[in-house]
Amino acid sequence: MNSAAPTDLAALAPLDASVLLDPLALAIVLGGTAISVLLRHRLADVGRGLVALKTLLRRPFDAAQLIAQAGSLEKIAKRHGLIALDRSVIDDSDMAAAVAAAVDGATPSEIEAVIRDRVATRVERHRAVIELWSGVAEAAPAMGLIGTILGLVRMFAAMDNPDRIGAAMAVALLATLYGALLANLVAMPIVARLKRLARVEAAERLRLAAPLARLATLERARKREIAA
């Protein structure tokens, strides 16, 4: 009974993390996944996909501040006319485009169309980024499987050399592990977060259509008041 105790303690000893690190398996999974993504997507989309990582920790987009700014612009337009908005400082590109259209004499429906078109363009850019990270989630397990096959081939080729069998088996097993971790703990959570942020931003930006469309009615109303 006592002689079995050291064996049991050895079985419960903490795992050495270094055994989970294999440069070759890691290179196969990361390199193969990167090549797959580059072959599927344009470089511009790859760049946007990397830049999009900065948005993951941000709060979802809220249009409340922009709607309040639209209210302030409406007050200015009522007092001084739409032409006064041409000197306004507007940081948001969608709102700036809608205000510029209103100053140029666009109708309410045309301004709403400007907002919808810009939201659709933004959604398309977001979808390209989401598809890129979805591609990472798809490719990583496949690259892990390729690493496993290569490891098994090396193992069978080294059957006459026991010293090389262990290294080959490590590549075979760890490649699958790396592919699964990259897909399920990195890429798929990124995809889920980006989808949620994109969905919220699209809905919030569509809220801008109504208050900005009202700007188009102000100039006609102001002219009628002056004529009266």
Backbone bond lengths (Angstrom), bond angles and torsions (degrees), N, CA, C in turn:
res aa  C-N    CA-C-N  psi(-1)  N-CA   C-N-CA  omega(-1)  CA-C   N-CA-C  phi
1 M - - - 1.460 - - 1.512 110.20 -
2 N 1.325 117.23 -43.55 1.466 120.97 -179.74 1.516 111.45 -66.77
3 S 1.339 116.61 -35.63 1.461 119.06 -178.54 1.517 111.52 -68.24
4 A 1.343 116.76 -23.13 1.465 118.98 -179.37 1.511 112.20 -80.89
5 A 1.370 116.05 -19.70 1.466 119.65 -176.70 1.507 112.68 -61.47
6 P 1.339 121.05 -47.70 1.467 120.01 178.70 1.526 112.31 -59.25
7 T 1.321 116.33 -35.88 1.464 119.02 178.66 1.518 111.21 -64.77
8 D 1.357 116.04 -41.85 1.457 119.73 178.87 1.527 110.86 -64.88
9 L 1.343 116.88 -41.16 1.460 120.06 179.45 1.523 110.89 -64.57
10 A 1.321 116.03 -37.45 1.460 119.13 178.93 1.524 110.83 -65.24
11 A 1.335 116.43 -35.17 1.463 119.41 178.87 1.514 111.96 -68.09
12 L 1.368 115.72 -29.37 1.464 120.11 -179.36 1.518 112.52 -90.18
13 A 1.309 118.12 0.74 1.465 120.60 -178.84 1.521 110.06 -63.34
14 P 1.345 118.60 145.53 1.465 121.18 -179.11 1.523 111.67 -61.47
15 L 1.335 114.01 146.09 1.462 120.64 -178.41 1.519 109.80 -74.76
16 D 1.310 116.61 134.38 1.459 121.97 176.20 1.525 108.47 -73.84
17 A 1.336 116.69 118.31 1.467 120.57 -176.17 1.523 112.59 -62.39
18 S 1.305 116.62 -23.95 1.460 119.19 -177.80 1.525 112.43 -64.44
19 V 1.344 117.33 -24.14 1.461 119.08 -179.80 1.528 111.01 -71.99
20 L 1.337 117.06 -15.59 1.457 120.68 179.50 1.525 112.62 -91.68
21 L 1.323 116.71 1.76 1.459 120.97 -179.59 1.519 109.86 -108.47
22 D 1.315 114.95 120.89 1.455 119.93 176.64 1.526 107.64 -136.42
23 P 1.319 118.19 110.62 1.477 120.53 -176.11 1.518 113.34 -58.46
24 L 1.335 117.32 -38.77 1.461 119.29 -177.56 1.519 111.29 -66.99
25 A 1.329 117.16 -45.79 1.462 120.42 178.77 1.529 110.63 -62.60
26 L 1.330 115.99 -40.05 1.463 120.19 179.29 1.528 110.77 -65.17
27 A 1.325 116.72 -40.72 1.457 120.60 179.61 1.526 111.23 -65.67
28 I 1.320 117.06 -38.44 1.466 120.38 179.30 1.524 110.38 -63.36
29 V 1.330 116.70 -46.40 1.475 120.31 -176.17 1.526 110.74 -71.08
30 L 1.339 116.92 -51.92 1.472 119.43 -177.44 1.524 111.26 -67.76
31 G 1.328 116.35 -45.56 1.458 119.27 -179.70 1.512 112.58 -65.02
32 G 1.318 116.62 -44.61 1.461 119.87 179.03 1.518 112.49 -63.78
33 T 1.327 116.57 -41.20 1.467 120.15 178.40 1.525 110.89 -64.58
34 A 1.324 116.84 -42.40 1.463 120.61 179.20 1.526 111.22 -62.46
35 I 1.325 117.25 -43.47 1.464 120.67 179.16 1.527 110.48 -63.76
36 S 1.328 116.83 -41.53 1.462 120.70 178.78 1.523 111.16 -60.57
37 V 1.335 116.50 -43.42 1.466 120.58 -179.95 1.524 110.54 -65.59
38 L 1.325 117.38 -42.11 1.466 120.88 -178.88 1.521 111.29 -66.04
39 L 1.326 117.24 -32.55 1.455 119.99 178.90 1.529 112.07 -75.02
40 R 1.314 116.88 -25.80 1.460 120.62 -176.98 1.524 113.13 -88.36
41 H 1.321 117.31 -30.44 1.466 120.79 -168.48 1.527 111.15 -124.69
42 R 1.337 114.18 157.01 1.456 119.98 175.42 1.525 109.65 -71.69
43 L 1.318 115.47 156.11 1.462 119.30 179.30 1.519 111.04 -62.64
44 A 1.347 116.56 -34.82 1.467 119.24 178.96 1.524 110.62 -62.03
45 D 1.340 117.35 -40.26 1.464 120.80 179.11 1.526 110.91 -69.42
46 V 1.324 116.66 -35.83 1.469 119.49 176.28 1.528 110.06 -63.09
47 G 1.327 116.39 -43.10 1.456 119.83 177.65 1.517 111.76 -61.49
48 R 1.350 116.54 -43.47 1.472 119.46 177.82 1.523 110.99 -64.15
49 G 1.331 116.50 -35.74 1.459 118.95 179.04 1.513 112.68 -63.53
50 L 1.328 117.08 -37.09 1.463 120.65 177.89 1.524 110.82 -73.26
51 V 1.337 116.58 -40.60 1.467 119.87 178.86 1.525 110.56 -64.56
52 A 1.330 117.05 -33.76 1.462 121.14 -178.29 1.522 112.57 -62.40
53 L 1.323 117.43 -19.97 1.469 119.58 179.19 1.524 111.23 -61.91
54 K 1.340 116.95 -26.11 1.459 119.65 179.65 1.525 112.23 -68.58
55 T 1.327 117.04 -22.43 1.467 120.47 -176.96 1.522 112.86 -85.26
56 L 1.322 117.76 -8.88 1.462 119.74 -172.61 1.525 112.68 -63.72
57 L 1.320 116.99 -32.30 1.458 120.48 -177.03 1.526 112.71 -93.67
58 R 1.326 116.83 -0.76 1.461 119.39 179.11 1.524 111.01 -78.80
59 R 1.325 114.98 159.26 1.453 119.09 173.56 1.526 109.90 -72.93
60 P 1.326 117.51 153.51 1.467 119.35 176.20 1.529 111.38 -58.27
61 F 1.315 116.06 148.67 1.463 121.46 -177.51 1.521 110.47 -61.76
62 D 1.341 115.79 137.35 1.461 122.13 178.69 1.524 107.71 -127.89
63 A 1.329 116.46 123.22 1.462 120.96 -176.59 1.518 113.23 -86.67
64 A 1.332 117.91 3.86 1.469 119.90 -175.35 1.529 111.74 -58.27
65 Q 1.313 117.22 -43.34 1.458 120.25 -178.87 1.531 111.25 -65.63
66 L 1.320 117.48 -39.15 1.455 120.65 178.76 1.530 111.08 -69.30
67 I 1.323 116.89 -36.55 1.460 119.91 177.18 1.527 110.12 -65.01
68 A 1.326 116.84 -39.61 1.462 120.32 175.92 1.522 110.87 -63.20
69 Q 1.327 116.80 -39.64 1.467 120.34 177.48 1.526 110.49 -64.92
70 A 1.338 116.54 -38.01 1.461 119.48 176.84 1.522 111.03 -62.02
71 G 1.348 116.35 -37.04 1.460 119.52 175.90 1.514 112.21 -63.56
72 S 1.327 117.01 -39.71 1.469 120.74 177.62 1.528 110.79 -65.73
73 L 1.318 116.85 -40.09 1.463 120.33 177.45 1.523 111.20 -64.26
74 E 1.320 116.12 -36.00 1.464 119.77 178.39 1.527 111.07 -63.67
75 K 1.315 116.92 -39.35 1.473 120.40 177.90 1.528 110.93 -65.22
76 I 1.329 116.26 -41.18 1.472 120.09 178.47 1.528 109.80 -63.60
77 A 1.329 116.14 -43.16 1.462 119.97 -178.76 1.518 111.53 -65.42
78 K 1.320 117.74 -37.12 1.465 120.41 177.76 1.519 111.41 -64.39
79 R 1.312 116.38 -35.45 1.463 120.41 -175.66 1.527 112.58 -84.05
80 H 1.329 116.83 -41.36 1.463 120.48 -171.78 1.529 113.91 -119.29
81 G 1.307 117.82 -3.76 1.457 120.19 -177.62 1.519 112.13 93.73
82 L 1.322 115.19 160.77 1.464 119.61 -177.40 1.524 112.46 -63.85
83 I 1.325 116.82 -28.36 1.454 119.12 -177.74 1.526 111.58 -61.50
84 A 1.344 116.59 -24.98 1.464 120.10 179.11 1.524 111.48 -67.37
85 L 1.333 117.34 -23.79 1.466 120.16 -179.56 1.521 111.96 -71.75
86 D 1.322 115.97 -15.13 1.462 119.41 -179.16 1.520 111.68 -64.56
87 R 1.342 116.31 -21.04 1.465 120.77 -179.86 1.528 111.97 -98.40
88 S 1.316 117.16 1.49 1.467 120.70 -178.01 1.523 110.54 -74.26
89 V 1.322 115.51 146.03 1.460 121.68 176.93 1.528 108.19 -94.19
90 I 1.322 116.18 113.32 1.461 122.04 -177.80 1.519 107.77 -124.60
91 D 1.320 116.91 114.37 1.462 121.32 -176.48 1.526 112.55 -77.87
92 D 1.338 116.14 -35.45 1.469 118.92 -176.75 1.522 109.62 -74.49
93 S 1.322 117.32 127.19 1.465 121.44 -175.26 1.525 112.34 -67.59
94 D 1.334 118.10 -36.35 1.466 120.22 -179.78 1.528 110.58 -65.93
95 M 1.320 115.96 -46.05 1.459 119.25 179.18 1.525 110.78 -65.06
96 A 1.326 117.06 -40.40 1.467 120.47 179.74 1.520 110.59 -60.72
97 A 1.334 117.93 -41.02 1.463 121.24 179.54 1.528 110.82 -65.44
98 A 1.344 117.09 -41.35 1.463 120.50 -179.96 1.527 111.13 -66.75
99 V 1.325 117.60 -42.26 1.459 120.96 178.92 1.531 110.38 -64.83
100 A 1.315 116.58 -41.61 1.470 119.78 177.96 1.528 110.50 -61.14
101 A 1.329 117.15 -39.37 1.463 120.26 177.82 1.521 110.86 -65.08
102 A 1.342 116.75 -39.26 1.463 120.16 178.70 1.526 110.92 -64.81
103 V 1.309 116.61 -42.65 1.470 120.72 177.87 1.524 110.84 -61.96
104 D 1.315 117.18 -34.07 1.464 121.83 -179.64 1.520 112.89 -79.23
105 G 1.342 117.04 -1.64 1.458 119.92 175.92 1.508 115.41 98.30
106 A 1.324 118.39 18.35 1.463 120.80 179.74 1.522 110.61 -67.90
107 T 1.318 116.01 152.40 1.463 121.91 176.81 1.529 109.74 -81.41
108 P 1.348 116.94 164.43 1.468 118.66 177.51 1.527 113.49 -55.47
109 S 1.332 116.95 -41.08 1.468 118.88 -179.76 1.523 111.03 -66.69
110 E 1.314 117.27 -34.42 1.466 120.31 178.25 1.523 111.20 -68.17
111 I 1.335 116.73 -38.04 1.468 119.52 177.98 1.523 110.19 -67.23
112 E 1.329 116.55 -41.58 1.465 119.08 176.29 1.528 110.54 -60.74
113 A 1.329 116.33 -38.24 1.466 120.21 178.25 1.525 111.07 -64.90
114 V 1.339 116.94 -36.48 1.469 120.68 177.03 1.525 110.14 -60.62
115 I 1.325 116.27 -46.10 1.470 120.28 -179.78 1.523 110.34 -64.22
116 R 1.325 117.16 -45.25 1.466 119.87 -178.79 1.527 111.49 -63.60
117 D 1.327 116.12 -41.04 1.467 119.07 -179.90 1.521 111.46 -65.00
118 R 1.327 116.57 -40.92 1.458 119.35 -179.61 1.526 111.09 -70.12
119 V 1.324 116.99 -35.31 1.465 120.01 175.46 1.525 110.14 -65.27
120 A 1.340 116.62 -41.30 1.463 120.14 178.94 1.525 111.18 -63.39
121 T 1.332 116.53 -39.89 1.469 119.76 177.32 1.512 111.10 -64.57
122 R 1.323 115.99 -40.99 1.466 120.11 179.05 1.533 110.63 -65.36
123 V 1.323 116.20 -40.99 1.473 120.39 178.31 1.521 110.47 -61.71
124 E 1.340 116.35 -38.87 1.466 119.89 179.44 1.525 110.95 -64.34
125 R 1.344 117.04 -40.60 1.471 119.65 176.87 1.518 110.54 -64.05
126 H 1.321 116.49 -41.91 1.466 120.15 179.02 1.525 110.47 -63.39
127 R 1.343 116.49 -39.18 1.460 119.51 -178.73 1.525 111.14 -65.09
128 A 1.339 116.45 -37.01 1.465 119.40 178.32 1.524 110.79 -62.73
129 V 1.333 116.76 -39.79 1.463 120.71 178.87 1.533 110.35 -68.37
130 I 1.325 116.23 -41.71 1.465 120.13 179.82 1.525 110.53 -64.30
131 E 1.334 116.42 -40.46 1.467 119.66 177.90 1.525 110.99 -63.70
132 L 1.317 116.95 -35.06 1.466 119.71 178.46 1.522 110.89 -61.79
133 W 1.330 116.85 -49.03 1.467 119.64 -178.72 1.530 111.20 -71.96
134 S 1.337 117.43 -28.30 1.466 119.48 172.33 1.525 110.11 -65.00
135 G 1.336 115.85 -36.01 1.459 119.84 176.04 1.517 112.10 -64.33
136 V 1.331 116.48 -37.34 1.472 119.83 175.52 1.525 110.01 -61.92
137 A 1.341 116.34 -43.90 1.470 120.31 179.85 1.526 111.74 -63.62
138 E 1.339 117.00 -32.46 1.465 120.20 178.48 1.529 111.84 -77.52
139 A 1.332 116.05 -40.91 1.466 119.47 -173.28 1.522 112.93 -76.24
140 A 1.325 118.54 -34.37 1.465 121.00 -173.63 1.533 112.91 -57.96
141 P 1.348 119.81 -49.57 1.477 117.79 178.02 1.527 112.45 -62.45
142 A 1.342 117.00 -35.31 1.466 119.53 178.85 1.524 110.61 -65.10
143 M 1.330 116.28 -40.89 1.463 119.44 177.45 1.531 110.52 -66.40
144 G 1.332 116.71 -34.29 1.457 120.00 175.09 1.514 111.55 -62.96
145 L 1.328 116.22 -39.88 1.463 120.32 177.64 1.530 110.97 -65.43
146 I 1.341 115.69 -40.42 1.470 118.80 177.30 1.524 109.85 -61.98
147 G 1.323 117.02 -42.42 1.463 120.03 177.05 1.510 112.20 -61.41
148 T 1.331 116.35 -38.15 1.465 120.09 177.75 1.526 110.91 -63.39
149 I 1.330 116.00 -43.92 1.468 119.72 179.40 1.526 110.98 -63.07
150 L 1.338 115.73 -43.94 1.465 118.59 178.94 1.527 111.32 -63.29
151 G 1.337 116.41 -38.91 1.460 119.98 178.64 1.517 111.92 -64.64
152 L 1.335 116.12 -40.92 1.457 119.34 178.77 1.525 111.45 -66.95
153 V 1.339 116.15 -38.03 1.466 118.86 177.10 1.525 110.21 -61.89
154 R 1.337 116.55 -43.59 1.472 119.91 178.36 1.527 110.89 -63.68
155 M 1.340 115.57 -37.52 1.459 118.68 -179.10 1.526 111.21 -65.87
156 F 1.344 116.92 -45.92 1.462 119.78 -179.76 1.525 111.29 -66.83
157 A 1.339 116.05 -31.62 1.467 118.69 178.52 1.517 112.04 -72.75
158 A 1.345 116.34 -18.25 1.468 120.36 -177.25 1.522 111.78 -109.06
159 M 1.321 118.79 24.40 1.456 120.97 -177.35 1.529 112.05 -62.99
160 D 1.324 116.41 -25.25 1.456 119.26 179.71 1.525 112.05 -85.59
161 N 1.342 117.13 -1.49 1.467 121.91 -179.41 1.522 108.98 -129.96
162 P 1.339 117.64 91.29 1.469 120.55 -176.65 1.525 113.56 -57.77
163 D 1.311 118.33 -25.84 1.466 120.05 -178.67 1.525 112.34 -67.57
164 R 1.314 118.78 -23.45 1.452 122.56 -177.86 1.523 112.99 -97.44
165 I 1.316 117.02 -13.57 1.461 119.94 -177.38 1.529 111.25 -65.12
166 G 1.337 116.33 -42.02 1.458 120.19 -177.97 1.523 112.65 -61.84
167 A 1.330 116.91 -43.38 1.463 120.17 179.80 1.524 110.98 -64.79
168 A 1.322 116.43 -40.51 1.462 119.66 179.51 1.525 111.26 -66.15
169 M 1.334 116.64 -40.07 1.461 120.29 177.86 1.526 111.16 -65.50
170 A 1.324 116.99 -35.81 1.461 120.33 177.72 1.522 110.87 -61.82
171 V 1.330 117.15 -43.23 1.464 120.27 177.33 1.524 110.24 -60.88
172 A 1.326 116.62 -43.78 1.459 120.93 -177.82 1.524 111.94 -61.42
173 L 1.312 117.18 -44.34 1.466 120.46 -176.59 1.528 112.10 -79.06
174 L 1.329 117.05 -43.94 1.467 119.91 -174.97 1.522 112.24 -71.92
175 A 1.322 118.56 -28.77 1.461 119.93 177.33 1.527 110.63 -61.88
176 T 1.320 116.11 -43.09 1.460 119.74 176.59 1.528 110.84 -62.86
177 L 1.327 116.54 -42.15 1.459 120.85 178.92 1.521 110.63 -61.91
178 Y 1.320 118.12 -47.51 1.455 121.51 -178.79 1.531 111.21 -61.96
179 G 1.322 116.80 -41.80 1.458 119.83 179.58 1.519 112.09 -63.09
180 A 1.335 116.34 -42.34 1.463 120.23 179.31 1.527 111.21 -66.48
181 L 1.330 117.29 -41.57 1.469 120.38 -179.82 1.527 111.22 -66.30
182 L 1.331 116.94 -43.41 1.459 120.28 -179.66 1.523 111.11 -62.08
183 A 1.326 116.75 -40.13 1.465 120.37 -178.20 1.519 111.80 -72.59
184 N 1.339 117.35 -47.67 1.464 120.97 -168.95 1.518 114.71 -91.53
185 L 1.320 117.58 -25.07 1.467 119.78 -178.22 1.527 113.28 -107.25
186 V 1.330 117.17 -9.44 1.472 119.94 179.93 1.525 110.32 -121.81
187 A 1.332 116.79 -66.85 1.468 119.95 -170.61 1.528 112.82 -67.14
188 M 1.320 118.37 -48.52 1.463 120.05 -176.47 1.526 112.81 -65.47
189 P 1.339 120.55 -41.04 1.469 118.78 173.34 1.530 112.73 -61.75
190 I 1.336 117.69 -36.23 1.464 120.21 176.96 1.521 109.90 -63.41
191 V 1.335 117.18 -43.87 1.462 121.19 179.03 1.526 110.73 -60.16
192 A 1.324 117.12 -45.88 1.461 120.67 -178.78 1.523 111.26 -62.48
193 R 1.321 116.73 -42.82 1.463 120.41 179.92 1.526 111.37 -66.70
194 L 1.324 117.60 -43.54 1.469 120.72 179.94 1.527 110.98 -64.54
195 K 1.323 117.46 -39.56 1.466 120.10 177.65 1.525 110.91 -61.71
196 R 1.316 116.56 -42.94 1.455 120.03 -178.89 1.527 110.90 -65.70
197 L 1.336 117.05 -43.95 1.460 120.47 179.42 1.524 111.24 -64.67
198 A 1.326 117.39 -41.37 1.466 120.91 -179.57 1.524 111.19 -66.01
199 R 1.325 116.47 -40.77 1.460 120.31 -179.29 1.533 110.95 -64.60
200 V 1.327 116.49 -43.36 1.458 120.56 179.85 1.526 110.77 -66.29
201 E 1.333 116.93 -43.52 1.464 119.50 -178.28 1.522 111.72 -63.89
202 A 1.332 117.82 -41.03 1.462 120.29 179.25 1.524 111.10 -61.87
203 A 1.328 116.66 -44.60 1.466 120.04 179.72 1.521 111.15 -65.49
204 E 1.321 117.34 -40.55 1.462 120.72 -179.18 1.526 111.46 -67.40
205 R 1.311 117.04 -41.00 1.472 119.47 -178.32 1.521 111.77 -68.91
206 L 1.313 118.24 -29.86 1.458 120.19 175.83 1.519 111.56 -66.18
207 R 1.316 117.72 -21.66 1.465 120.61 176.22 1.526 111.84 -66.67
208 L 1.329 117.09 -19.07 1.460 120.50 -179.38 1.527 112.07 -74.94
209 A 1.327 117.58 -18.45 1.466 120.41 -172.21 1.528 111.87 -60.90
210 A 1.318 117.38 -47.43 1.470 120.25 -175.40 1.528 112.55 -65.50
211 P 1.352 120.06 -53.25 1.476 118.57 -179.42 1.527 113.49 -62.95
212 L 1.316 117.89 -32.50 1.455 119.26 179.22 1.528 111.19 -76.75
213 A 1.323 117.22 -32.29 1.469 119.80 177.50 1.517 111.33 -65.46
214 R 1.334 116.91 -29.45 1.469 119.63 178.79 1.523 111.99 -62.73
215 L 1.339 116.45 -25.41 1.457 118.82 -179.98 1.533 111.25 -60.96
216 A 1.312 115.83 -31.25 1.469 119.26 -177.24 1.518 112.08 -68.21
217 T 1.331 117.13 -23.78 1.471 120.06 -179.14 1.517 112.31 -86.48
218 L 1.326 117.36 -12.73 1.464 119.11 -172.75 1.517 112.94 -71.78
219 E 1.319 117.10 -39.76 1.462 119.97 -175.77 1.528 110.98 -65.42
220 R 1.323 116.23 -40.82 1.463 118.16 178.42 1.515 110.84 -65.34
221 A 1.353 116.08 -42.90 1.466 119.44 178.81 1.522 111.28 -63.26
222 R 1.331 116.72 -39.04 1.482 120.68 -179.42 1.517 110.04 -66.47
223 K 1.330 117.56 -40.95 1.461 120.59 179.24 1.523 111.69 -64.99
224 R 1.336 116.41 -36.89 1.463 119.46 177.89 1.515 110.95 -65.81
225 E 1.353 115.57 -38.74 1.459 119.70 178.44 1.533 110.79 -64.28
226 I 1.326 116.60 -41.38 1.460 120.05 -179.75 1.517 110.63 -66.79
227 A 1.341 115.72 -40.19 1.469 119.66 179.65 1.514 111.60 -66.27
228 A 1.333 115.44 -33.29 1.483 118.71 179.42 1.517 110.47 -70.93
